[in-house]
């Protein structure tokens, strides 16, 4: 499932037209849900079902938007779309925008991420952290660069999850909220739309795959070794898991944009 999911993400990235994008968009949902269900708990099953329904809904909105956009006399080619259209084309552009937004975990449609990711298997979460939202960021970079609305949405995404992350006890859920925060930086960069901002957004997406993957791996290792994930149940792990502790610090320094780490470079470009 993980390999099929990764292949679907690559297919979406290389899509030359909206129909191809839609096919791989839906394949992303269908393949990734098995990474949640593979944990074989009741909570994982219900979270996976909600995740699948929301992801398929995103695909249906993309299809409806594509049909409206093409019916209005536009090309199927996946290039700049923007929101400045008239009539049916405007409806199509907004539907495609919202379809991308759901997969990007925009505010009010972000719950699927914080719901499903912490319930996946320790290895499945690493795959999930790497592909779904990054494909949506890439789609925005191709279809809606320079859209000012994205600056406001991205700014909100960068701020509100932190309040939840601070009071959350489940460490993988903390990382899920911080992922929305990091995606907010990328969305702001795309909304700004200058060359360096877009480069910064794409670089940050690439970096996020690496440092968020690392952090998810360290939390997965903790879950595998201790069977627990709540911060209040854990402590002093640096004594029994020193290598994991050091690598977790590396990931934390990078996500915090600490100088000489990857996150510092890409965040500075967006700033």
C-alpha positions as CSV (number, residue, x, y, z in Angstrom):
1,X,0.0,0.0,0.0
2,X,2.9,2.4,0.9
3,X,4.6,1.8,-2.5
4,X,1.3,2.2,-4.4
5,X,0.6,5.4,-2.5
6,X,4.1,6.8,-3.3
7,X,3.6,5.9,-7.0
8,X,0.2,7.7,-7.0
9,X,1.9,10.9,-5.6
10,X,4.6,10.7,-8.3
11,X,1.9,10.3,-10.9
12,X,0.0,13.4,-9.6
13,X,3.2,15.4,-9.7
14,X,3.9,14.5,-13.3
15,X,0.2,14.9,-14.5
16,X,0.1,17.1,-17.6
17,X,-3.7,17.5,-17.6
18,X,-6.5,17.8,-15.0
19,X,-8.0,14.4,-15.8
20,X,-4.7,12.6,-15.1
21,X,-4.4,14.6,-12.0
22,X,-7.9,13.5,-10.9
23,X,-7.1,9.8,-11.4
24,X,-3.9,10.0,-9.3
25,X,-5.7,12.3,-6.8
26,X,-8.2,9.5,-6.1
27,X,-5.6,6.8,-6.1
28,X,-3.8,8.7,-3.4
29,X,-6.9,8.4,-1.2
30,X,-7.6,4.7,-2.0
31,X,-4.0,3.5,-1.4
32,X,-3.2,5.6,1.7
33,X,-6.2,4.6,3.7
34,X,-4.8,1.0,4.1
35,X,-1.8,2.5,6.0
36,X,-4.3,3.6,8.6
37,X,-6.4,0.4,8.7
38,X,-3.2,-1.7,8.9
39,X,-3.0,-0.8,12.6
40,X,-6.1,-3.1,13.1
41,X,-7.7,-1.1,15.9
42,X,-11.3,0.0,16.1
43,X,-10.2,3.6,16.3
44,X,-7.9,3.2,13.3
45,X,-10.8,1.7,11.3
46,X,-13.3,4.6,12.1
47,X,-10.5,7.2,11.5
48,X,-9.6,5.6,8.2
49,X,-13.3,5.6,7.1
50,X,-13.6,9.3,7.8
51,X,-10.3,10.0,6.1
52,X,-11.4,8.1,3.0
53,X,-14.8,9.8,2.7
54,X,-13.2,13.3,3.0
55,X,-10.4,12.4,0.5
56,X,-12.8,11.0,-2.0
57,X,-15.0,14.1,-1.6
58,X,-12.0,16.2,-2.5
59,X,-11.6,14.1,-5.7
60,X,-15.3,14.5,-6.6
61,X,-15.0,18.3,-6.2
62,X,-11.9,18.3,-8.4
63,X,-13.8,16.3,-11.1
64,X,-16.8,18.7,-10.9
65,X,-14.5,21.7,-11.0
66,X,-12.6,20.3,-14.0
67,X,-15.9,19.6,-15.9
68,X,-17.1,23.1,-15.2
69,X,-13.8,24.7,-16.2
70,X,-13.5,22.7,-19.4
71,X,-17.2,23.2,-20.3
72,X,-16.6,27.0,-20.2
73,X,-14.1,26.6,-23.1
74,X,-10.9,26.2,-21.2
75,X,-8.1,23.6,-21.9
76,X,-7.7,20.4,-19.9
77,X,-4.0,21.1,-19.6
78,X,-2.9,21.5,-16.0
79,X,-1.3,25.0,-15.9
80,X,-2.1,28.3,-14.3
81,X,-5.8,28.4,-13.3
82,X,-6.2,31.3,-10.9
83,X,-9.6,32.6,-9.6
84,X,-10.1,35.5,-12.0
85,X,-12.7,34.0,-14.4
86,X,-16.2,34.6,-15.5
87,X,-19.4,32.5,-15.2
88,X,-19.0,28.7,-15.2
89,X,-15.2,28.9,-15.4
90,X,-15.1,30.8,-12.1
91,X,-17.3,28.1,-10.5
92,X,-14.9,25.5,-11.8
93,X,-11.8,27.4,-10.6
94,X,-13.2,27.7,-7.1
95,X,-14.2,24.0,-6.9
96,X,-10.7,23.0,-8.0
97,X,-9.3,25.5,-5.4
98,X,-11.4,23.9,-2.6
99,X,-10.5,20.4,-3.7
100,X,-6.8,21.3,-3.4
101,X,-7.6,23.0,-0.1
102,X,-9.2,19.9,1.5
103,X,-6.1,17.9,0.7
104,X,-3.9,20.7,1.9
105,X,-5.7,20.7,5.3
106,X,-7.1,24.2,5.1
107,X,-8.7,25.5,8.4
108,X,-12.1,23.9,9.1
109,X,-11.3,21.0,6.7
110,X,-8.1,19.9,8.5
111,X,-9.6,17.3,10.9
112,X,-9.0,14.4,8.6
113,X,-5.2,14.9,9.1
114,X,-5.1,15.1,12.9
115,X,-7.7,12.3,13.1
116,X,-6.1,9.7,10.8
117,X,-2.4,10.3,10.9
118,X,-1.9,9.4,14.6
119,X,-3.9,6.3,14.2
120,X,-1.8,4.8,11.4
121,X,0.9,2.2,11.9
122,X,4.3,3.5,13.0
123,X,5.7,3.1,9.5
124,X,2.4,4.1,7.7
125,X,2.5,7.5,9.4
126,X,5.8,8.3,7.8
127,X,4.4,7.6,4.3
128,X,1.3,9.7,5.1
129,X,3.4,12.6,6.4
130,X,5.4,12.6,3.1
131,X,2.8,12.6,0.3
132,X,-0.8,13.7,0.5
133,X,-0.4,17.3,1.7
134,X,2.8,17.9,-0.3
135,X,0.9,16.9,-3.6
136,X,-1.7,19.5,-2.7
137,X,0.9,22.1,-2.1
138,X,2.5,21.3,-5.4
139,X,-0.9,21.5,-7.1
140,X,-1.4,25.0,-5.7
141,X,2.1,26.0,-6.8
142,X,1.2,25.0,-10.4
143,X,-2.4,26.2,-10.5
144,X,-2.7,29.2,-8.2
145,X,0.6,31.0,-7.7
146,X,0.3,34.6,-6.6
147,X,-3.3,34.2,-5.4
148,X,-3.5,36.7,-2.5
149,X,-6.2,34.7,-0.6
150,X,-3.6,31.9,0.0
151,X,-1.5,34.4,2.0
152,X,-4.3,34.8,4.5
153,X,-5.2,31.1,4.6
154,X,-1.5,30.1,5.0
155,X,-1.0,32.7,7.8
156,X,-4.0,31.2,9.6
157,X,-2.7,27.7,9.1
158,X,0.7,28.7,10.5
159,X,-0.8,30.1,13.7
160,X,-3.9,28.2,14.9
161,X,-2.6,24.6,15.1
162,X,0.1,25.7,17.6
163,X,-2.6,26.3,20.3
164,X,-3.8,22.7,19.8
165,X,-0.3,21.2,19.7
166,X,0.6,22.8,23.0
167,X,-2.3,21.3,24.9
168,X,-2.2,17.9,23.1
169,X,-0.8,14.9,24.9
170,X,-0.5,12.3,22.1
171,X,2.9,13.1,20.6
172,X,2.0,11.9,17.0
173,X,-1.1,14.2,17.2
174,X,1.2,17.0,18.2
175,X,3.3,16.3,15.0
176,X,0.1,16.2,12.9
177,X,-0.9,19.7,14.2
178,X,2.7,21.0,13.6
179,X,2.4,19.6,10.0
180,X,-0.5,22.0,9.3
181,X,1.6,24.8,10.7
182,X,4.5,23.9,8.3
183,X,2.1,23.7,5.4
184,X,0.9,27.2,6.3
185,X,4.4,28.5,5.5
186,X,4.3,26.8,2.1
187,X,0.8,28.1,1.3
188,X,1.9,31.7,2.2
189,X,4.9,31.3,-0.2
190,X,2.6,30.2,-3.0
191,X,0.2,33.1,-2.3
192,X,3.0,35.6,-2.5
193,X,3.9,34.1,-5.9
194,X,7.4,35.6,-6.5
195,X,10.2,33.4,-7.7
196,X,12.0,33.2,-4.4
197,X,8.7,32.6,-2.5
198,X,7.7,29.8,-4.7
199,X,11.2,28.3,-4.6
200,X,11.0,28.6,-0.8
201,X,7.6,26.9,-0.6
202,X,8.7,24.0,-2.8
203,X,12.0,23.7,-0.9
204,X,10.1,23.7,2.4
205,X,7.8,21.0,1.1
206,X,10.9,18.9,0.3
207,X,12.5,19.7,3.7
208,X,9.2,18.9,5.5
209,X,9.2,15.4,4.0
210,X,12.7,14.9,5.5
211,X,12.4,16.4,8.9
212,X,8.7,15.5,9.6
213,X,9.5,12.0,8.3
214,X,12.4,11.8,10.8
215,X,10.2,13.1,13.7
216,X,7.5,10.6,12.8
217,X,10.1,7.8,12.7
218,X,11.4,8.7,16.2
219,X,7.8,8.8,17.6
220,X,7.1,5.5,15.8
221,X,10.3,4.0,17.5
222,X,9.0,5.2,20.9
223,X,5.6,3.7,20.2
224,X,7.2,0.4,19.1
225,X,9.5,0.2,22.1
226,X,7.2,1.4,24.9
227,X,3.7,0.8,23.5
228,X,2.7,4.3,24.7
229,X,2.4,7.7,22.9
230,X,1.1,10.1,25.5
231,X,3.8,12.6,26.7
232,X,2.6,12.3,30.3
233,X,3.3,8.6,30.2
234,X,6.9,9.0,28.9
235,X,10.1,10.4,30.2
236,X,13.9,9.8,30.5
237,X,13.9,8.0,27.1
238,X,17.3,9.5,26.3
239,X,18.8,6.9,28.7
240,X,17.2,3.8,27.1
241,X,17.0,5.2,23.5
242,X,20.0,7.6,23.1
243,X,20.2,7.4,19.2
244,X,16.5,8.1,18.8
245,X,16.8,11.0,21.2
246,X,19.6,12.6,19.2
247,X,17.9,12.1,15.9
248,X,14.7,13.6,17.4
249,X,16.6,16.7,18.4
250,X,18.0,17.0,14.9
251,X,14.4,16.9,13.5
252,X,13.2,19.4,16.1
253,X,16.0,21.8,15.3
254,X,15.2,21.7,11.6
255,X,11.5,22.2,12.1
256,X,12.3,25.1,14.4
257,X,14.4,26.7,11.6
258,X,17.5,26.5,13.8
259,X,20.5,28.0,11.9
260,X,22.5,25.6,9.7
261,X,19.5,23.2,9.5
262,X,17.4,22.7,6.4
263,X,14.2,24.3,7.7
264,X,16.2,27.5,8.4
265,X,17.0,27.9,4.7
266,X,13.5,27.2,3.2
267,X,11.7,29.3,5.9
268,X,14.2,32.2,5.3
269,X,13.4,32.1,1.6
270,X,9.6,32.5,2.3
271,X,10.2,35.2,4.9
